[in-house]
Each structure stands twice: as structure tokens, then as C-alpha cells.
Amino acid sequence: MPNTRNHAHREAKTSRSKKNRTEQLQNVISLRINDNEKKALEKLTKTTSKSISEIMREAIDLWSSKRRKLCME
């Protein structure tokens, strides 16, 4: 049951930060991952205090930057 409580707390925190954002994020993407990937994401959320969405956005930015750099070489 603690997971449900933590999840609800995390959502409340996320809702507050959404109100502070200048742009509204309305697009939702579903992603299937294996158990190890899920555990890694959960560990990252705890160690960085970031949401899974924030981590995924950062991963997309890093991947895009790397691809742009490779294309320029």
C-alpha cells in the first residue's frame, strides 16, 4: 500500500509544478518497458527527485543532441 500513497504524493507534487510551467503539456505517450528498465527509472526518480516524465524529456534531449552532433561530423 505504501506505493499508492507515494504515487499520490508524487502526483500532487507534479500538479503543482505543472501550474508553474509556462507551456501546458498535453501530449501523452505510452511506453512499454521491461522490469529492469522500470526499476532503473524508479531508482532515478528517487535519487534525482525528478519525475519519470522529466527524466524521459531529459533523455530525449540528450539523444537528440548526440544525433545532431553525429550528423555534423
C-alpha distances in whole Angstrom, upper triangle without the diagonal:
4,5,5,7,9,10,11,13,15,16,17,19,20,22,24,25,26,28,30,31,35,34,31,29,29,29,26,27,24,24,24,23,22,19,21,22,18,18,21,20,16,19,21,19,18,21,23,21,22,20,20,23,25,25,26,29,30,30,32,34,35,36,38,40,40,42,44,45,46,48,50,51
4,5,5,6,8,10,11,12,14,15,17,18,20,21,23,24,26,28,29,33,32,30,28,29,29,26,26,24,24,24,23,22,19,21,21,18,16,19,18,14,16,18,16,15,18,20,18,19,18,18,21,23,23,24,27,28,28,30,32,33,34,36,38,38,40,42,43,44,46,48,49
4,5,5,6,9,10,10,12,14,15,16,18,20,21,22,25,26,27,30,30,27,25,26,25,22,23,21,20,20,19,19,16,18,18,14,13,16,15,11,14,16,13,13,16,18,16,17,15,15,18,20,20,21,24,25,25,27,29,30,31,33,35,35,37,39,40,41,43,45,46
4,5,5,6,9,10,11,12,14,15,16,19,20,21,23,25,26,29,28,26,24,24,24,21,22,20,21,21,20,21,18,20,20,16,16,19,17,14,17,18,16,15,19,20,17,18,15,16,18,20,21,22,24,26,26,28,30,31,32,34,36,37,38,40,41,42,44,46,48
4,5,5,6,9,10,11,12,14,15,17,19,20,22,24,25,28,28,26,24,25,26,23,24,23,23,24,23,23,21,23,22,18,18,20,18,15,17,19,16,15,19,19,16,17,16,17,19,20,21,23,25,26,27,29,31,32,33,35,37,38,39,41,42,44,45,47,49
4,5,5,6,9,10,10,12,14,16,17,18,20,22,23,26,26,24,23,24,24,22,22,21,21,22,21,21,19,20,20,16,15,17,15,12,14,15,12,11,15,16,13,14,12,14,16,17,18,20,22,23,24,26,28,28,30,32,33,34,36,38,39,40,42,44,45
4,5,5,6,9,10,10,12,14,15,16,19,20,21,24,24,22,20,20,21,18,19,18,18,19,19,20,18,19,18,15,15,17,14,11,14,15,12,12,16,16,13,13,11,12,14,15,16,18,20,21,22,24,26,27,28,30,31,33,34,36,37,38,40,42,43
4,5,5,6,9,10,11,13,14,15,17,19,20,24,23,21,20,20,21,19,20,20,21,22,22,23,21,23,22,18,19,20,17,15,18,18,15,15,19,18,15,15,13,14,15,17,19,20,21,23,24,26,28,29,30,32,34,35,36,38,40,41,42,44,46
4,5,5,6,9,10,11,13,14,16,17,19,23,23,21,20,21,22,20,22,22,23,24,23,25,23,24,22,19,19,20,17,15,17,17,13,13,16,16,13,13,12,14,16,16,18,20,21,22,24,26,27,28,30,32,33,34,36,37,39,40,42,44,45
4,5,5,6,9,10,11,12,15,16,17,20,20,19,17,19,19,18,19,19,19,21,21,22,21,21,20,16,17,17,14,12,14,14,10,11,14,13,10,10,8,10,12,13,14,16,17,19,20,22,23,25,26,28,29,31,32,34,35,37,38,40,42
4,5,5,6,9,10,10,13,15,15,19,18,16,15,16,17,15,17,17,19,20,21,23,22,23,21,18,19,19,16,14,17,16,13,14,17,16,13,12,9,11,11,13,15,16,17,19,21,22,23,25,27,28,29,31,32,34,35,37,38,40,42
4,5,5,6,9,10,11,13,15,18,18,16,16,17,19,18,20,21,22,24,25,26,25,26,24,21,22,23,19,17,20,19,15,16,19,17,14,13,12,14,14,15,18,19,20,21,23,25,25,27,29,30,31,34,35,36,38,40,41,42,44
4,5,5,6,9,10,11,13,17,17,16,16,17,19,18,20,21,22,24,24,26,25,25,23,21,21,21,18,16,18,17,13,14,16,14,11,10,9,13,13,13,15,17,18,19,21,23,23,25,27,28,29,31,33,34,35,37,38,40,42
4,5,5,6,9,10,11,14,14,13,12,14,15,15,17,18,19,22,22,24,24,24,22,19,20,20,16,15,17,16,12,14,16,14,11,9,8,10,10,10,13,15,14,16,19,20,20,22,24,25,26,28,30,31,32,34,35,37,39
4,5,5,7,9,10,13,13,11,11,13,15,15,18,19,21,24,24,27,27,27,25,22,23,23,20,19,21,20,16,18,20,18,15,13,11,14,12,13,16,17,17,19,22,22,23,25,27,27,29,31,32,33,35,37,38,39,41
4,5,5,7,9,13,14,13,13,16,18,18,21,23,24,27,27,30,29,30,27,24,25,25,22,20,22,21,17,18,20,18,14,13,13,16,15,14,18,19,18,20,23,23,23,26,28,28,29,32,33,34,35,38,39,39,42
4,5,5,7,10,11,11,11,14,17,17,19,21,23,26,26,28,28,28,25,23,24,23,20,19,21,19,15,17,19,16,13,11,11,14,12,11,15,16,15,16,20,20,20,22,25,25,26,28,30,30,32,34,35,36,38
4,5,5,8,9,7,8,11,13,14,17,19,21,24,25,28,28,29,26,23,25,24,21,20,22,20,17,19,21,18,15,13,12,14,12,11,15,16,14,16,19,19,19,22,24,24,25,28,29,29,31,34,34,35,38
4,6,8,9,8,10,13,16,17,20,23,25,28,29,32,32,32,29,27,28,28,24,24,26,24,20,22,24,21,18,16,15,18,15,15,19,20,18,20,23,23,22,25,27,27,28,31,32,32,34,36,37,38,40
4,6,9,10,12,15,18,19,22,24,26,29,30,33,33,33,30,28,29,28,24,24,25,23,20,22,23,20,17,15,15,18,16,14,18,19,17,19,22,22,21,24,26,26,26,29,31,30,32,35,35,36,39
4,5,7,9,12,15,17,19,22,24,27,28,31,31,31,28,26,28,27,23,23,25,22,20,22,23,19,17,15,15,17,14,13,16,17,14,16,19,19,18,21,23,22,23,26,27,27,29,32,32,32,35
4,7,10,13,15,18,21,24,26,29,30,33,34,34,31,29,31,30,26,27,28,25,23,26,26,23,21,18,18,20,17,15,19,19,16,18,21,20,19,22,24,23,23,27,28,27,29,32,32,32,35
4,6,9,12,15,17,21,23,27,28,31,32,32,29,28,30,28,25,26,28,25,23,26,26,23,21,18,17,18,15,14,18,17,14,17,20,18,17,21,22,21,22,25,26,25,27,30,30,30,34
4,6,9,12,15,18,21,24,26,29,30,31,28,26,28,28,24,25,27,24,22,25,26,23,21,18,16,17,14,14,18,17,14,17,20,18,18,22,23,22,24,27,27,27,29,31,31,32,35
4,6,8,11,15,17,21,22,26,27,28,24,23,25,24,21,22,24,22,20,23,24,21,20,16,14,14,11,12,15,14,12,15,17,15,16,20,20,19,22,24,24,25,27,29,29,31,33
4,7,10,13,16,20,22,26,27,28,25,23,26,26,22,23,26,24,22,25,27,24,22,19,16,16,12,14,17,15,14,17,19,17,18,22,22,21,24,26,26,26,29,31,30,32,35
4,7,10,13,17,19,23,25,26,22,21,24,24,20,22,25,23,21,24,26,24,22,19,16,15,11,14,16,13,12,16,17,15,17,20,20,19,22,24,23,24,27,28,28,30,33
4,7,10,13,16,19,21,23,19,18,21,21,18,19,22,21,19,22,24,22,21,18,14,13,10,13,15,12,12,16,16,15,17,20,19,19,22,24,24,25,28,29,29,31,33
4,7,10,13,16,19,20,17,16,19,19,16,18,21,20,18,22,24,22,21,18,15,12,10,13,14,11,12,15,14,13,16,18,17,17,21,22,21,23,26,26,27,29,31
4,7,10,13,16,17,14,13,17,17,15,16,20,19,18,21,23,22,22,19,15,12,11,15,15,12,14,17,16,15,18,20,19,19,23,24,23,25,28,28,28,31,33
4,6,10,13,14,11,11,14,15,12,15,18,17,17,20,22,21,21,18,15,11,11,14,14,11,13,16,14,13,17,18,17,18,21,22,21,24,26,26,27,30,31
4,7,10,12,10,9,13,14,13,15,17,18,18,21,22,22,22,20,17,13,14,17,16,13,16,18,16,16,20,20,19,21,24,23,23,26,28,27,29,32,33
4,7,8,6,6,10,11,10,12,15,15,16,18,20,20,21,19,16,13,14,17,15,13,16,17,15,16,19,19,18,20,23,22,23,26,27,27,28,31,32
4,6,5,6,9,10,11,12,14,16,17,19,20,21,22,20,18,15,17,19,17,15,19,20,17,19,22,22,20,23,26,25,25,28,29,29,30,33,34
4,5,5,6,9,10,10,12,14,15,17,18,20,21,20,18,15,18,20,17,17,20,21,19,21,24,23,22,25,28,27,27,31,32,31,33,36,36
4,5,5,6,9,10,11,12,14,15,16,18,19,19,18,15,18,19,16,16,20,20,17,19,22,21,20,24,26,24,25,29,29,29,31,34,34
4,5,5,6,9,10,11,12,14,15,16,18,16,15,12,14,16,13,12,16,16,13,16,19,18,17,20,22,21,22,26,26,26,28,31,31
4,5,5,6,9,10,11,13,14,15,16,15,13,10,13,15,12,12,16,16,15,17,20,19,19,22,24,24,25,28,29,29,31,33,34
4,5,5,6,9,10,11,12,14,15,15,14,11,15,16,13,14,18,18,16,19,22,21,21,24,26,25,27,30,30,30,33,35,35
4,5,5,6,9,10,11,12,14,13,13,10,14,14,11,12,16,15,13,16,19,17,18,21,22,22,23,26,27,27,29,32,32
4,5,5,6,9,10,10,11,10,9,7,10,11,8,9,13,13,11,14,17,16,17,20,21,21,23,25,26,27,29,31,32
4,5,5,6,9,10,10,10,9,8,11,12,10,12,15,15,15,18,20,19,20,23,24,24,26,29,30,30,32,34,35
4,5,5,6,8,10,10,11,10,14,14,11,14,17,16,15,19,20,19,20,24,24,24,26,29,29,30,32,34,35
4,5,5,6,8,8,9,8,11,11,8,11,13,12,12,15,17,16,17,20,21,21,23,26,26,27,30,31,32
4,6,5,5,5,6,6,10,9,8,11,13,13,13,16,17,17,19,22,22,23,25,27,28,29,31,33,34
4,6,5,7,9,10,13,13,11,14,17,16,17,20,21,20,22,25,25,26,28,30,31,32,34,36,37
4,6,8,11,12,15,13,11,15,17,15,16,19,20,19,21,24,24,24,27,29,29,30,33,34,35
4,5,9,10,12,10,9,13,14,12,14,17,17,16,19,21,21,22,25,26,26,28,31,32,33
4,7,10,12,10,10,13,14,13,15,18,18,19,21,23,23,25,27,28,29,31,33,34,35
4,7,8,6,7,10,11,10,12,15,15,16,18,20,21,22,24,26,26,28,30,31,33
4,5,5,6,9,10,11,12,14,15,17,18,20,21,23,24,26,27,29,30,32,34
4,5,5,6,9,10,10,12,14,15,16,18,20,21,22,24,26,27,28,30,32
4,5,5,6,9,10,11,12,14,15,16,18,20,21,22,24,26,27,29,31
4,5,5,6,9,10,11,12,14,15,17,18,20,21,23,24,26,27,29
4,5,5,6,9,10,11,12,14,15,16,18,20,21,23,24,26,27
4,5,5,6,9,10,10,12,14,15,16,18,20,21,22,24,26
4,5,5,6,9,10,11,12,14,15,16,18,20,21,23,25
4,5,5,6,9,10,11,12,14,15,17,18,20,21,23
4,5,5,6,8,10,11,12,14,15,16,18,20,21
4,5,5,6,8,10,10,12,14,15,16,18,20
4,6,5,6,9,10,11,12,14,15,17,19
4,5,5,6,9,10,11,12,14,16,17
4,5,5,6,9,10,11,12,14,16
4,5,5,6,9,10,11,12,15
4,5,5,6,9,10,11,13
4,5,5,6,9,10,11
4,5,5,6,9,10
4,5,5,6,9
4,5,5,7
4,5,5
4,6
4
